[in-house]
């Protein structure tokens, strides 16, 4: 039972938020000294906030009935633990509230100790958490950009907290924005198997609006190209170090994923491409973290 609850709370996707936070901290190290205590706090707060998002999404999808109809894969279809009854849905909402409260208290402390703008970022993140599943996903093409924004704010907030000021924030955007975009792109690829059921429940994310596999693949590829261009622009103008060009090693995998999306047939058949996409994003994010020190 305890193992089921831990599995519900600790998902592999938490690595995305963690790496976004570390990207911001790595940028802060590159552009000056950091406060280690505040840096540790912001990482903890970021991970707890993402954990509360995941739990709240599972709760909302269970209550609406959506998760009872989706085909479960390793990366999509919602939480089988809640649907199967191994984790009680009321416990999920209580865990969400507790984790959100702890993350909120950490954020409030950092806002008062470092910069009040952290409070603004926190409010935006809270709104995204509370309104994402039920309302934002019902707005055409809004789901992925809002997810990208939320993850980018993790990196931006982490940079401000670790660095202690807003100086060089513009430079840090050349890594924190691509990092946030990558996390939203994971969502896009993982939405594909659930599109039919999502549409039934009123969602209008990109996969539903774009409809055609070829168009979805092109949209995915365009978003990835934008992340590369931001990095290339930053290197070309001397804003970020040359080693960031190492992100280009993920391009063959991006092409492979795009082809997989174009030829999508079944949820289980798509599982391979979701897995490769997550690996691709994790490699890319890791490079964004370590390239500052190369």
Secondary structure, 3 states (H helix, E strand, C coil): CHHHHHHHHCCCCHHHHHHHHHHHHHHHHHCCCCCHHHHHHHHHHHHHHHHHHHHHHHHHHHHHCHHHCCCCCCCCCCCHHHHCCCCCHHHHHHHHHHHHHHHHHHHHHHHHHCCCHHHHHHHHHHHHHHHCCCCHHHCCCHHHHHHHHHHHHHHHHHHHHHHCCCCCHHHHHHHHHHHHHHHHHHHHHHHHHHHHHHHHCCCCCHHHHHCCHHHHHHHHHHHHHHHHHHHHHHHHCCCCCHHHHHHHHHHHHHHHHHHHHHCCCCHHHHHHHHHHHHHHHHHHHHHHHHHHHC
